[in-house]
Each structure stands twice: as C-alpha cells, then as structure tokens.
C-alpha cells in the first residue's frame, strides 16, 4: 500500500511539473518586469520633456518681457503636474526671476522607487525667442520627483508577480486532480489486487485491467504481470518435480561427500608431507647458497693471494734492466696474469648478480670523463692493430649524472675490448647521447660481425658466436653476459645488431637521472677570442675523427673552415699515417696557431713544439690545445712525461706499517711502496701489528684482513680503541671481493678498501687520498 500522500506518483509528477512551471513563469515575469522597468523610465523621460516643451515657449516670452506675474502663473501651472516639486526661471545673470516648489510625498515604498529611478531628476532648458535666436534669455529649470512614476511601476510589477503565482497554484490543483484520476487511482487498483496474492499460491491469481486503460501503458503493464504469473505457474510445477528429484539425489550426494572428504584428508596428509620436504629442501638450498658464497670468497682469497705475488713479482721484474727477449717473455706472462685476474673478476661478478648480492651505487659522476678515460685506456690496444678508436660524444651531454660509475665503466670497457678484439681493420666508434631521461651508448665496429645464429647466444655465459671465433680470438664469453646482467640491474636494455663480415653495433639504453648541477658545456670566458679566430680543419672528410672534432667546435660556436678557403685561423692537421701530408701543411701554415692531431701515438717521437691533440678526442685536451695554439696557455701538462709528474703526486715520504702474512705479497707491496718514496715496516699478523704500533709511530697502515693468530678486523678494532691511534688511516688490502667485504672493513673501523693484486697506481691514489690535509671518504 502507498504509505503517504507525498509519496504518491501523482503528487511527485504534479510537484515537479508545477515547480518547473513556476520557475519558468517567474523567469518570464522577471523578463516582463524588466522590460516594463525600461519602458517606465523611457515614458518618464518623454512625459517630462513634453511638459517642458509646452512650457519653454511661454517661459521664453516671459523672460524676454520680464513679466514676473506671468512667470509665477506659469510655474504654478507646472506644479499642478503630480511629479513636479520645483520650477524656476533663471535670467542671464543667474538670478532667479520666479520660482515655485512643493514638498515630495512620503511613502513606505519610496525606498524601492528611489532605488530604481533615483529620488528626483533635474531638467534644464535654454530660453530663446524666434526673433532673437542668438540672444540667450535665461533657463527654465524643472525638478521632477520620480516617486510618481516609480509607484506606478511597482504596482504593475506586484500585480504581475501575484497573478503569476495564482496561475501556478491553479495549475497545481488542476494537474493534481488529473494525475490522480488518470494515473494514481488505476495504479492503486493494480497494487491492491497484487497485495491480495497469496505467497503460497501466486499462480492462481490474475489481475483485472482498469477501465479505459486497455490500450495504454497501465493495461500493457497488467498484461505483462499476468503473463509472468502464468510463467510462475509452470515454473512452480517444474520446481515441485525437481524437488522430488533432488530428494532422490540427496542420499547419493551425501555418500559422494563422504568419499570426497576422505580423499581430501588423504591429500592433505600428502601435502603436509610435501611441505615438510619443501622446507627441508629450502633449508638445504640456503645452506648450499651460503656454502657457495663462502667458497667463492675463499676461492677469491686463495687465488688472488698467489696471483698477487705472481703479478707483483712480474711487475717488479719488468721495472729492471732486461734485454728484449726477456722483457717480451715477462710481458707475455704479465698479460696472461692480468687476463686470469679479469676472468676471476667476471666469474665473481656474475655470481654476485645471480645471487642478488650485487648492490649499485647512486652517486654523482661525470659520464663524459668516464667515456674518455675508457677510450684512452683502450687506445693503445687499437693502435697496435692499426685501427681507429673514435669518441663521438654529444656536446650537449649533461656534465653530471647519478648512478654507479664503476659498473658503467665495466660495461663500456667490456664492449670496447670486444669491439677492438674482433676488428682487424677500420674503426671502433663510441657514441653517447641523452634524451628524455634515457642515456644511450653505442659501440659500433667494422669487425668480423656475427651471423643471425650467433646473435642468440652471445649473452649466454661461456658462449661466443661460434667455435671458430673462440679458436681465432680466444676469450671466455663472460664479458657480454656480465654486461647484460649489469644493464638489466640498472633497469636498462642492451641490444645488438650485426651482419657477418660488416661489423657489430651494440646499443645500451639506461634510465639515468641528471645531477642537479648538470649544465651544458660552454666555452670558458678566457678563451672567447677563439670565436673570432676560427679553426681550419685539414683533416680528410672521410676520417672518422673529424665529425667529433667539428661538432665540439660548433658547440663552442667556433667557426670551422676547410683547407683552401680565405679564412685561416688555427690549423688542425692530422699526423700519423697521413704524417707526410700533415708535415707539409704544418710547415707552410702562416696562421695564428697550429695543432697536430695524432691518432697512432707517433707524436711523442717527433718532440714537436706545437700542441699535440691525442686521439681519440678528449674535450678538455682539445680546449687546452686551442688555448696553447693562440698563446693563452704557455705550457701543456699533456706534454710532460709520466716520470716528471710522479714526484708532484706524492706529497711526502711516509712511514707505513704493512700488515701481511704472505711473504711474497710482503715483498711485492714493500717494493712498490719504497719506489713511491715511503718507509715500510712489515708485520705478519694483527698481534705483531699492535706490537709495532706500541713501539713506534706510523703515518698509515695497510691491513690485510685474513691472517692467522689475529685477523685484520680484530686488529683494527683494537687500534681504534686506543685514543692515540684513532686518527691513523687504515687501508684494507684483501683478496676478498664478495658483497659485504667492504662494509665489514668500514664497520671494523678501516678508512678505505683496496683489492689484491697490488697495483702501483691504486696504492698511490689510496695513500694520497688519506694523507692530504683533509682526507675524505672516496
């Protein structure tokens, strides 16, 4: 049943219809009142102007004849108009000839009239006679009270609103009755009939169709309800038959449920046994992984310890006086040892990546310097094979990135080493660019290339393109595997495109964020004069180094010309395999400066007085050569020998305590340190180190970690507990390179970490880092 009048459909339809009609009527009434308002204002203006137009002619005659009595009669006549409150005639001397006024009517509705029409209006008209148009006689001034017109407008507006409201109310009553008779009452009859249907036998009832509604929506609705009732009748019959069938299946289902419960119980027991077996297998796998990590750490230490001795002794032997055959054999042995060390490092790195124990740093680093250093490192290898190694770095490459420079250098070194190894003629090109947060590195060579079958297995461990490659060029096939794993750890991609006999193209894309101070390179202010001088390139257009040099000069906005043009500027000419042509160009050059570009390392023999630009290109070296060519820099540090630089790198002779249990390693490290100009005292274990510290003072300690009696960790903790020794730098030197070794050293109190085998430059850098006035964490 319908619970209330307000919930009936007829009331809701009427309410919504009337609300819409009232809103629409109100809008129309407001429009009508607005139009009436503007019409009332216009009518007021016309009425007042008509009154003044009738009065201005007699007023002009009165002013001309100066008849005050007639003027007063005229003004009294103007006051008879209900809106006039003041009228006066003013002569030429602004003196009042005659005036008449009356008070304004008072009313509680006056504020509304004043708001719409203003309280009064003043009208003024010049007085002239037809005979003397050019003679002004004065002015007729009439003040009108707008309340007379405003009251008429307010009455009309009130009538309009009240009549609209009454019409809406009348429409509401009419619609309510119509909706009730046409819609609500027939619906109530249908609802009452439905309410009489019994829940246990709904199929026995049919609804009557309301009179006069057989063809409309209500009649259609009743017909559909009756059809559903008939459907329910047949459905209930089917349901009863199905219910009897369900009873028959109930007992069978109960038996099947019992069988399933018994099977589930048996499977649950089996699953519990499997879970216990899995837990045991997991524990075994963890133990094996821990044992594998320990084995790798032990293997690293055990292999590196004798390898350190071998490489150290070979290095010391190579520094002595040897004949050519002896030096060649020692260099071959030293190269083989370095290869063995590289293989060991690759195996350990791959193991760390696969075990998920390789952590990546996120520190600022200069990618351009990293690429240039890697290219310079491999330049000698390329020169020996008489191939060109080219740096083509985008001049707009940001100066600083956030990432792991060690792993980026490892990726680039592996790709460059592979490219040079498999290229017998032509060039190896390194390209770098940055766009939309992605760094792209390309290493392109003109080497032997690979077949489509070889491309699918080059990233697999211990695999190369084919067996012939392994026999001809050697190698283990671990370098590219490590590259792929490192790139994937950086959330990047490494792709390769190669054609057999035409070379290989490796592409590495890595998401690398810029550091906050990453501003594009610009020409320093001190060398702005280079923009006016310009550069003439006497390098053949097909030379692979020319595009890189030309792009960098153009990025600095330095004009670049070809040889033979009227512009001269600074000449950059190529020496080396084009040495004869370059020498002729250098001898005949009359410009302000000359730079010799060297790609094969032959310039050192010539001892030229001109600046030498070593290739592959390094941006800073190009800048120094340009400045030296025009006289900004008088000396070029690049031209100085390594022997001349070494004394400046060592600040002073230090007293160093070397804690090392292996006699061969003691001999190697002591020899290197003594050649660096330091005094060395050795200790076989941590206890001997403590005794040596108590007996004398040392500027720095080189501490091995794995030693008998007392290891390096315990010795370091004992040293740090003594207040007199807390400021002595301790550098760990160990053969362990597994993840966590460096953290263990820092936690124990050591300042730095150097891995074996001993390397002269690495030791020199670590010692200088911690013996400067303000040592800082590397």
Secondary structure, 3 states (H helix, E strand, C coil): CCCCHHHCHHHHHHHHHHHHHHHHHHHHHHHHHHHHHHHHHHHHHHHHHHHHHHHHHHHHHHHHHCCHHHHHHHHHHHHCCCCEEEEEEECCCCCEEEEEECCCCCCCCHHHHHHHHCCEEEEEEEECECCECCCCCEEEEEEEECHHHHHHHHHHHHHHHHHHHHHHHHHHHHHHHHHHHHHHHHHHHHHHHHHCCCCCCHHHCCCCCCCCCCCCHHHHHHHHHHHHHHHHHHHHHHHHHHHHHHHHHHHHHHHHHHHHHHHHHHHHHHHHHHHHHHHHHHHHHHHHHHHHHHHHHHHHHHHHHHHHHHHHHHHHHHCCCCCHHHHHHHHHHHHHHHHHHHHHHHHHHHHHHHCCCCCCCCEEECHHHHHHHHHHHHHHHHHHCCCEEEEEECCCCCCCEEECHHHHHHHHHHHHHHHHHCCCCCEEEEEEEEECCEEEEEEEECCCCCCHHHHCCCCCCCCCCCHHHHHHHCCCCCHHHHHHHHHHHCCCEEEEEEECCCEEEEEEEEECCECCCCCCCCCCHHHCCHHHHCEEEECCCCCCCHHHHHHHHHHCCCCEEECCCCCCCEEEEEECCCHHHHHHHHHHCCCCEEEEEECCCCHHHHCCCCEEEECCCCHHHHHHHHHHHCCCCCCCHHHCCHHHHHHHHCCCCCEEEEECCCHHHHHHHHHHHHHCCCEEEEECCHHHHHHHHHHCCCCEEEECCCCCCCCHHHHHHHHHHCHHHCCCEEEEEECCCCCCHHHHHHHHCCCEEEECCCCHHHHHHHHHHHHCCCCCCC
